[in-house]
Amino acid sequence: MNIVSVIDNLELEIPDSPLGITVSGGADSALLLYFLLKHSTNKLHIFTLANQSKNICNALASVNVVSRCAELTNNYNFLHHISYATTQTDEKLFNTPKQYYNDKTITHVYTGITKDPPKSVTDTFNQTTTETHERDPNLVRNTKDGIGFTPWTNIDKKYLCKIYEKYNLLENLFPLTRSCEWIKEFDTPDPGMGHCGECWWCEERKWGFDQSG
């Protein structure tokens, strides 16, 4: 087991075995992928679910993120698996990783999910969204649950930004990430691979990184 000191008291446990990680193309999973590629000693399996209802923008962003993380770490010992779904659900998101775990191809699955900002902040966000974002900031969660590792689960986007800053990733990794969940009910036009600035996830990104993306 490799224990990586990330920042302050935050540590990342990386078993010496083939691992899996779900990569959405967002800032959370991109940073986690960077650390796994930098410190893992076995083949890494990267899982992305392309959401066809959102024009697979997340999957396109994930390709750029994976490519940049490989370049930054000089680690190309991975496979990037992209599956497709008409709409994204948690069940569909983890179907392929579970299959690889059941086949004993991987021993653990990492997910780069963070906690919500304080409620006083999220109350100002646009609540119109088709995606779940209930990550209670007042709860302390386990970072390990069976086969799953969620090392960012007790930090929010502002703290995540501190990690990006510490490792000089704000300029060469963060801009490639995409957090937008634009839906047609918004007044703003479809941003494509950009950020609408109106959805809940764009609001969180702006709050955490003090940027519009």
C-alpha positions in Angstrom: 0.0 0.0 0.0 1.4 3.4 -1.0 0.3 6.3 1.2 0.6 9.6 -0.5 0.6 12.8 1.5 -1.5 15.2 -0.6 -1.9 18.4 1.4 -2.2 19.2 5.2 -3.6 16.0 6.8 -5.1 14.7 3.6 -3.6 11.3 2.5 -4.3 9.1 -0.5 -4.1 5.4 -0.2 -3.0 3.5 -3.3 -2.9 -0.3 -3.1 -0.2 -2.1 -5.1 -2.7 -3.7 -7.5 -4.6 -3.0 -10.7 -7.0 -0.1 -10.0 -10.0 1.5 -11.5 -11.2 5.1 -11.5 -14.3 6.8 -12.9 -13.4 9.9 -14.8 -16.2 12.3 -15.8 -14.0 15.1 -17.3 -14.7 17.3 -14.2 -12.2 18.9 -11.9 -12.6 16.3 -9.1 -11.9 13.2 -11.0 -9.2 14.9 -13.1 -7.2 15.7 -10.0 -7.6 12.2 -8.6 -6.5 10.7 -11.9 -3.4 12.8 -11.8 -2.4 11.4 -8.4 -3.2 7.8 -9.4 -1.1 8.0 -12.6 1.7 9.7 -10.7 1.9 7.1 -7.8 0.3 3.8 -8.9 2.5 0.9 -9.8 0.1 -1.2 -11.7 -2.2 -0.8 -14.8 -5.0 1.7 -14.3 -8.4 1.2 -15.8 -10.2 4.5 -16.5 -14.0 4.4 -16.9 -16.1 7.1 -18.5 -19.8 7.1 -19.3 -20.6 9.1 -22.4 -24.0 10.9 -21.8 -25.7 11.0 -25.2 -28.5 13.3 -23.8 -25.7 15.9 -23.2 -24.0 15.4 -26.6 -21.3 13.3 -24.9 -19.5 16.5 -23.9 -18.3 15.0 -20.7 -16.7 12.1 -22.5 -14.9 14.4 -24.9 -13.6 16.4 -22.0 -12.4 13.2 -20.3 -10.3 12.3 -23.3 -8.5 15.6 -23.0 -8.1 15.2 -19.3 -6.7 11.7 -19.5 -4.2 12.7 -22.2 -3.0 15.7 -20.2 -2.6 13.6 -17.0 -0.6 11.0 -18.9 1.6 13.7 -20.3 2.1 15.3 -16.9 3.0 12.1 -15.1 4.6 10.3 -18.0 2.5 7.3 -17.2 0.8 5.5 -20.1 0.1 2.3 -18.3 -3.7 2.5 -18.5 -6.7 1.7 -20.5 -9.5 4.2 -21.0 -12.9 2.6 -21.3 -15.8 4.7 -22.7 -19.3 3.3 -22.6 -22.4 5.1 -23.9 -25.9 5.7 -22.3 -28.9 7.8 -23.5 -29.0 9.2 -20.0 -26.6 9.0 -17.1 -27.5 7.2 -13.8 -25.4 6.0 -11.0 -26.2 2.4 -11.9 -25.0 2.9 -15.5 -22.0 4.8 -14.3 -20.7 1.9 -12.2 -21.8 -1.0 -14.3 -18.5 -1.4 -16.2 -16.3 -0.9 -13.1 -18.3 -3.5 -11.2 -17.9 -5.9 -14.1 -14.1 -5.4 -14.1 -14.0 -5.9 -10.3 -16.1 -9.1 -10.5 -13.7 -10.4 -13.2 -10.8 -9.6 -10.8 -9.3 -7.3 -13.4 -9.2 -4.5 -10.7 -9.2 -4.6 -6.9 -10.6 -1.1 -6.1 -12.5 1.7 -7.8 -11.8 5.4 -7.1 -14.4 8.1 -7.5 -13.4 11.8 -7.2 -16.5 13.2 -5.5 -16.3 16.2 -3.2 -18.7 17.6 -0.6 -21.1 20.5 -1.3 -20.2 24.1 -0.4 -21.9 25.4 2.8 -25.7 25.6 2.5 -25.5 29.4 2.8 -23.6 29.3 -0.5 -25.7 26.7 -2.3 -28.9 28.5 -1.5 -27.8 31.1 -4.0 -27.2 28.5 -6.8 -29.6 27.8 -9.6 -31.4 24.6 -8.4 -32.7 23.7 -11.8 -30.7 20.6 -12.8 -31.2 17.0 -13.8 -28.2 15.9 -11.9 -27.9 14.9 -8.2 -25.8 17.2 -6.1 -26.8 16.3 -2.5 -23.4 15.9 -0.8 -24.1 17.2 2.7 -21.1 19.4 3.8 -22.0 18.7 7.5 -21.4 15.0 7.3 -18.1 13.2 7.7 -18.0 10.3 5.3 -15.8 7.2 5.1 -13.3 7.5 2.3 -13.3 3.7 1.9 -16.3 1.6 1.4 -15.7 -2.0 0.4 -14.0 -1.8 -3.1 -14.6 1.9 -3.4 -12.2 4.8 -2.5 -13.6 8.4 -2.4 -10.6 10.4 -1.0 -12.1 13.8 -1.8 -15.5 13.1 -0.1 -14.8 15.4 2.9 -13.4 18.4 1.1 -15.1 21.0 -1.1 -14.1 22.7 -4.3 -12.3 25.5 -2.6 -10.0 23.0 -0.8 -9.7 21.1 -4.1 -8.5 24.4 -5.7 -5.7 24.6 -3.0 -4.5 21.2 -4.2 -4.5 22.3 -7.8 -2.5 25.3 -6.7 0.0 23.3 -4.7 0.9 21.0 -7.6 0.9 23.8 -10.3 -2.1 22.3 -12.1 -4.4 25.3 -12.3 -3.0 26.4 -15.7 -2.1 23.1 -17.3 -4.9 20.7 -16.1 -7.9 22.6 -14.7 -8.7 24.5 -18.0 -9.3 21.1 -19.7 -11.9 20.0 -17.2 -15.6 20.5 -17.7 -18.3 20.7 -15.0 -21.3 22.1 -16.9 -24.8 20.4 -16.9 -26.7 22.8 -19.1 -30.3 21.8 -19.9 -32.6 23.3 -22.5 -34.8 24.9 -19.9 -32.1 27.5 -19.2 -32.2 31.0 -20.9 -28.6 30.6 -22.0 -27.7 28.9 -25.3 -26.1 25.5 -25.3 -22.4 26.1 -24.4 -21.1 23.0 -26.2 -17.8 22.1 -24.7 -17.8 25.3 -22.7 -19.6 26.4 -19.5 -23.1 27.9 -19.4 -22.4 29.7 -16.1 -26.0 29.1 -15.0 -26.3 25.5 -13.9 -25.7 24.4 -10.3 -22.4 22.8 -11.3 -21.1 25.9 -13.0 -22.0 27.9 -9.9 -20.0 25.5 -7.7 -17.0 25.7 -10.0 -17.0 29.5 -10.0 -17.3 29.5 -6.2 -14.5 27.0 -5.6 -12.0 28.2 -8.2 -13.1 31.8 -8.5 -13.3 31.2 -12.3 -16.0 30.8 -14.9 -14.2 27.8 -16.5 
